[in-house]
Amino acid sequence: MLNKYSSRRITIAAIPLFLFFLIASGALLQESKKDSLKVNSITEKKASEETPVEEEPSGPADTVKIGAYIFSLYDLDFPGRKLNIDFYLWYNASRDSIDMLEYLEVMNATEYNKSGETSEKRGKNLYQTVRINSTIKEEWDVSHFPFDRQKIEIYIEDFDKDNSKLVFVADTIASRIDKNVHIDGWEIKDFGIKVLDHVYETNYGDPNIPINEFSSYSRAVIFFTIEREGNGLFFKLFIGLFISVLISLLTFFINPLDLDPRFGLSVGAIFAAIASQYVISSTLPQNESLTLVDILHDISFIYIFLCILISTISLNFMKNGKEKKSQALDRYSLFIFAGSYFVLIIYFVLRAVN
């Protein structure tokens, strides 16, 4: 009876103790959560103070009207693959905050200088102008030289703003080339200005940008064509080559037994043709493709070699007592070689002109 009474008493006494521990644990747990929330709140506050919140785009890309006036074109350098162009450039922007002149870049220039910068408020628009003296890189196409046509292009970009922030619109009405711009031996045609998007396929090594996320920039392209007035230049450059072939053909009038003039003239002709190719090629950029200059010289080399070959065969006929065969071979070779040579020259020249 005593043991039973003692157990009940212990049980009743333990109940308040259990409730105390339960309440105390809950209070400690709640306090811990408050401290945790306080720490997180402080951390977030510090993070918000240290890292500025990125503002969302406030609207579509700004539109800027761009135009150009070319007033000087000079120093066409074919071996150096460049030429000099001086021009005025202007912008019409709807926002004062757009500083186009500061971030202007001529993308295909080896060097350029800006001067005479102006910035004025014209009604609701910001009007800015600048003079640019530039040296433009060019990949000259000399495959049809001296009847070549070259398309000149100048690439203008704003390197600070991609096309999500800025888009060019071409001022095609006011843009032009000065009527006094002239290059000796060339005719200037087809001036214009256009706008296109240019994609740079790189993230520039920025670890915060995905490797396949590329940037696109609005690019203004000022372009025109220069066409060489090559008729006079053609005869000036190639007259020596044609005379070399004619001299080689004249050897068919010489007796094959006269070895010095018969073979010496052809050998001299081939060296003259090599010198002609060297002189003309030195004025042009290195080109891997077959140009008109290469074709005409290669044809001439082949015909001079054929003249030497026929002279050797004709000499063999003469030494074997076949004089009539030798004379017939020389006569037919003269007419066939002369006729076919000039037909080939005319064909390739006309193809280059057209």
C-alpha positions in Angstrom: 0.0 0.0 0.0 2.9 2.3 0.8 4.7 1.5 -2.4 1.6 2.1 -4.5 1.0 5.5 -2.8 4.7 6.5 -3.3 4.6 5.7 -7.1 1.4 7.7 -7.5 3.0 10.6 -5.7 6.2 10.5 -7.8 4.1 10.5 -11.0 2.0 13.5 -9.9 5.2 15.4 -9.0 6.9 14.6 -12.3 4.0 16.1 -14.4 4.8 19.8 -13.5 8.5 19.1 -14.1 7.7 17.7 -17.5 5.6 20.6 -18.4 8.3 23.0 -17.3 10.9 21.4 -19.6 8.4 21.4 -22.4 7.6 25.1 -22.0 11.3 26.0 -21.5 12.3 24.1 -24.7 9.6 25.9 -26.7 10.8 29.3 -25.5 14.4 28.5 -26.3 13.5 27.2 -29.8 11.4 30.4 -30.4 14.3 32.6 -29.3 16.7 30.7 -31.5 14.4 31.3 -34.5 14.3 35.0 -33.7 18.0 35.2 -33.5 18.3 33.3 -36.8 15.8 35.6 -38.5 17.6 38.6 -37.1 21.0 37.4 -38.5 19.4 36.7 -41.9 17.8 40.1 -41.9 21.2 41.8 -41.1 22.9 39.7 -43.8 20.3 40.6 -46.4 20.6 44.3 -45.4 24.3 44.2 -45.8 24.1 42.4 -49.1 21.5 44.9 -50.4 23.8 47.8 -49.3 26.9 46.2 -51.0 25.4 44.9 -54.2 23.3 47.5 -56.1 20.0 46.2 -57.5 20.1 46.0 -61.3 17.5 48.2 -62.9 15.2 46.7 -65.5 15.3 48.2 -69.0 13.0 51.2 -69.0 11.8 50.7 -72.6 12.9 50.0 -76.2 16.3 50.8 -77.6 17.1 54.4 -78.4 17.0 55.3 -82.1 19.8 57.6 -83.4 19.8 59.0 -87.0 23.3 58.9 -88.5 24.6 60.5 -91.6 28.0 61.2 -93.3 29.6 63.6 -95.8 32.8 62.5 -97.5 35.0 65.4 -98.6 38.4 63.8 -99.2 39.7 60.5 -100.6 43.4 60.0 -101.2 46.5 57.7 -100.9 45.2 54.5 -102.3 47.8 52.0 -101.2 47.4 48.6 -102.9 50.4 46.8 -101.5 49.6 48.1 -98.0 45.9 47.3 -98.4 44.6 50.7 -97.2 43.4 54.2 -98.2 42.7 57.5 -96.4 39.2 59.0 -96.1 38.2 62.2 -94.4 34.5 62.8 -93.7 32.0 64.5 -91.4 29.7 62.4 -89.3 26.5 63.6 -87.5 24.0 62.2 -85.1 20.4 63.1 -84.3 19.4 61.6 -80.9 16.2 62.1 -78.9 17.9 61.8 -75.5 20.5 64.2 -74.0 22.1 61.4 -72.0 23.4 59.6 -75.2 27.0 60.8 -75.7 27.6 59.3 -79.2 30.9 61.1 -79.8 32.6 59.7 -76.7 31.9 56.1 -77.7 32.2 56.5 -81.5 34.4 53.8 -83.2 35.5 53.3 -86.8 35.7 49.5 -86.8 37.7 48.9 -89.9 40.2 51.7 -89.5 43.9 51.2 -88.7 43.8 54.7 -87.2 41.5 57.7 -87.0 41.4 61.1 -85.5 38.4 63.1 -84.3 38.2 66.9 -84.4 35.7 69.7 -84.5 33.2 68.1 -82.2 29.9 69.9 -81.7 26.9 69.1 -79.6 23.7 71.3 -79.7 20.1 71.0 -78.6 17.8 71.3 -81.6 14.3 71.3 -80.4 13.7 67.9 -78.7 16.7 66.3 -80.4 20.4 66.4 -79.6 22.5 67.2 -82.7 26.1 66.2 -82.7 28.8 66.4 -85.4 32.4 65.4 -85.7 35.2 65.5 -88.4 37.0 62.2 -88.8 40.4 61.6 -90.6 40.8 57.9 -91.0 43.0 55.3 -92.6 40.7 52.4 -93.7 41.8 48.8 -94.2 40.8 47.3 -97.5 40.9 43.8 -99.1 41.5 44.9 -102.7 40.0 42.7 -105.4 42.7 42.8 -108.1 41.5 39.7 -110.0 40.5 41.9 -113.0 43.3 44.5 -112.7 43.6 46.9 -114.5 39.8 46.8 -115.1 39.0 46.4 -111.4 36.2 47.8 -109.4 36.6 48.3 -105.6 33.8 48.6 -103.1 34.9 50.9 -100.2 33.1 50.5 -96.8 33.4 52.4 -93.5 32.0 50.7 -90.4 30.7 52.9 -87.6 29.6 51.6 -84.2 29.0 52.7 -80.6 31.1 50.3 -78.6 29.3 51.2 -75.3 25.7 50.2 -76.3 24.5 47.1 -78.0 21.3 47.0 -80.1 19.1 46.5 -77.1 20.1 50.0 -76.0 20.8 51.8 -79.3 19.7 51.3 -82.9 21.0 53.4 -85.9 18.8 54.8 -88.6 20.5 55.9 -91.8 20.2 59.5 -93.0 20.1 58.6 -96.7 18.8 62.0 -97.8 21.6 64.2 -96.4 24.5 61.7 -96.7 26.6 62.0 -99.8 30.1 62.4 -101.2 31.5 65.8 -102.2 31.3 66.5 -106.0 34.9 67.7 -106.0 36.3 64.4 -104.6 38.4 63.0 -107.4 41.0 60.2 -107.8 43.2 60.2 -110.9 42.4 57.1 -113.0 39.3 56.3 -111.0 35.6 57.0 -111.3 33.5 57.2 -108.1 30.0 55.6 -108.2 27.1 54.3 -106.1 27.5 56.2 -102.8 25.2 55.2 -100.0 24.7 54.5 -96.3 22.9 51.6 -94.6 22.4 50.0 -91.2 22.8 46.4 -90.2 23.3 44.4 -87.0 26.7 42.9 -86.3 27.0 39.9 -83.9 30.2 39.4 -81.9 30.3 35.6 -81.3 32.0 35.7 -77.9 31.2 36.5 -74.3 34.7 38.2 -74.0 35.7 35.8 -71.3 33.2 37.2 -68.8 32.4 34.5 -66.2 29.0 36.1 -65.5 27.9 35.7 -69.2 27.0 32.3 -70.6 29.6 31.1 -73.3 26.9 30.9 -76.0 25.3 34.3 -75.2 26.5 36.8 -77.9 26.2 40.5 -78.2 24.8 42.3 -81.2 25.6 46.0 -82.1 23.9 48.3 -84.6 26.4 49.2 -87.3 26.2 52.0 -89.8 28.0 51.2 -93.2 29.1 54.1 -95.4 29.9 52.7 -98.9 30.7 53.6 -102.4 32.4 52.1 -105.5 35.5 53.2 -107.4 36.0 51.9 -110.9 39.4 52.1 -112.6 39.7 53.8 -115.9 42.0 51.0 -117.2 42.1 51.2 -120.9 45.2 53.4 -121.2 46.8 51.7 -118.2 46.3 48.3 -119.8 48.4 49.2 -122.9 50.9 51.0 -120.8 51.5 48.0 -118.5 51.3 45.2 -121.1 52.8 46.6 -124.2 56.2 45.3 -123.2 54.8 41.8 -122.7 53.1 41.7 -126.1 56.2 43.0 -127.9 58.2 40.1 -126.2 55.8 37.6 -127.7 55.9 39.3 -131.1 59.7 39.2 -131.1 59.6 35.5 -130.3 57.2 34.9 -133.2 59.5 36.8 -135.6 62.1 34.0 -135.1 60.1 31.9 -137.6 61.4 34.2 -140.3 65.0 33.3 -139.4 66.8 30.3 -140.7 67.0 27.6 -137.9 70.7 27.1 -138.7 71.3 30.7 -137.5 71.3 29.6 -133.9 72.1 32.8 -132.1 69.3 35.0 -133.5 66.8 32.1 -133.8 67.1 31.0 -130.2 68.6 34.1 -128.6 65.5 36.2 -129.4 63.1 33.8 -127.8 65.3 33.5 -124.7 65.5 37.3 -124.4 61.7 37.4 -124.9 61.0 35.1 -122.0 63.2 37.1 -119.6 61.5 40.3 -120.7 58.1 38.6 -119.9 59.3 37.6 -116.4 60.5 41.1 -115.7 57.1 42.5 -116.9 55.3 40.2 -114.4 57.6 41.1 -111.6 57.1 44.9 -112.1 53.3 44.7 -112.4 52.9 42.3 -109.4 55.0 44.6 -107.2 52.3 47.3 -107.4 49.5 44.9 -106.3 48.7 43.2 -103.0 49.6 39.5 -102.7 46.8 37.4 -104.1 46.3 33.7 -104.0 43.8 33.6 -106.8 44.6 33.7 -110.5 44.3 37.3 -111.7 44.2 38.7 -115.2 47.8 39.7 -114.9 48.8 36.1 -114.1 46.7 34.7 -117.0 48.2 37.0 -119.6 51.7 36.4 -118.5 51.2 32.6 -118.2 49.8 32.5 -121.7 52.8 34.5 -123.0 55.3 32.2 -121.2 53.6 29.2 -122.9 53.7 30.7 -126.4 57.4 31.8 -126.1 58.2 28.3 -125.0 56.3 26.8 -128.0 58.3 29.1 -130.2 61.6 27.7 -128.8 60.2 24.1 -129.2 59.2 24.7 -132.8 62.6 26.2 -133.5 64.3 23.1 -132.1 62.1 20.8 -134.3 62.7 23.0 -137.4 66.5 22.9 -136.7 66.3 19.1 -136.6 64.5 19.0 -140.0 67.2 21.3 -141.6 70.0 19.2 -140.3 68.4 16.0 -141.7 68.0 17.7 -145.2 64.2 18.3 -144.8 64.3 21.9 -145.7 60.7 22.1 -147.1 59.3 20.5 -143.9 61.2 23.0 -141.8 59.9 26.0 -143.8 56.3 24.7 -143.8 56.5 24.1 -140.0 57.8 27.7 -139.4 55.1 29.2 -141.7 52.2 27.3 -140.2 53.4 27.9 -136.7 53.7 31.7 -137.2 50.1 32.0 -138.3 48.6 29.5 -135.8 50.5 30.9 -132.9 49.9 34.6 -133.7 46.2 34.1 -134.3 45.5 31.9 -131.3 47.6 34.1 -129.0 45.7 37.3 -129.8 42.3 35.5 -129.7 43.1 34.3 -126.1 44.3 37.7 -125.0 41.2 39.4 -126.4 38.9 36.8 -124.8 40.3 37.2 -121.2 40.5 41.0 -121.5 36.9 41.2 -122.6 35.8 38.9 -119.8 37.6 41.1 -117.2 36.0 44.3 -118.6 32.5 42.8 -118.5 
